[in-house]
Amino acid sequence: MRLIPVVLAPFFVLVSALVVMSPSLLASAADKPTKAPITEAEVNAAQQAWCDGLVTIGKVYAEGGDYKAAAAEIIDSLYDYKEGKVFFKPTLAAGRNTFRPTRDGALSYFVGGNSSFPEDTGFALKRWTKVTYDNNAADNGIQINGDIAITMGNVYLTDHKGAQIMVDKTFVFRRDSAGKLRLCAHKSALPN
């Protein structure tokens, strides 16, 4: 019976040290913000914001406003260029500039006018009047894995003349340091 106190003595020293240090451990844990789990509602809202943003850029352009500033604001609001990396493969991008890992590349794709991307005519300037999406890759087309959400499905774009096209899309959203979902990967393509 005398062996138990001797064997447990180091354990009691460790527990005592943790009790003494616990206020600082608790304070450092409290200082770290916890992120709420991503919800399907947030993912759907982020996708709708992207659709609405595309319509907004075209509307500002049609009204003679500063469409480049509108596009920059939308990109900054929706994409993760400030805090992380973005994998962006736009629908009509090809050749040397197929992928747009920079904010400038994304802005050029949406509004054109950048000599580094001479093929860009401004996808958002086609004046889409209605943009909708679906997530139809599975039951609901959304996977949520920790701070990442993945969607797959289609985007339907209607232009100012009433013509509609459909593109395949995959969006990946990441929760940023402020708690907002931002696109960290965006791949879209015309269906075969």
Secondary structure, 3 states (H helix, E strand, C coil): CCHHHHHHHHHHHHHHHHHHHHHHHHHHHHHCCCCCCCCHHHHHHHHHHHHHHHHHHHHHHHCCCCHHHHHHHHHHHHECCCCCCCEEECCCCCHHHCCCCCHHHHHHHHHCCCCCCCCCCCHHHHCEEEEEEECCCCCCCEEEECCEEEEEEEEEEEECCCCEEEEEEEEEEEECCCCCEEEEEEEEECCC
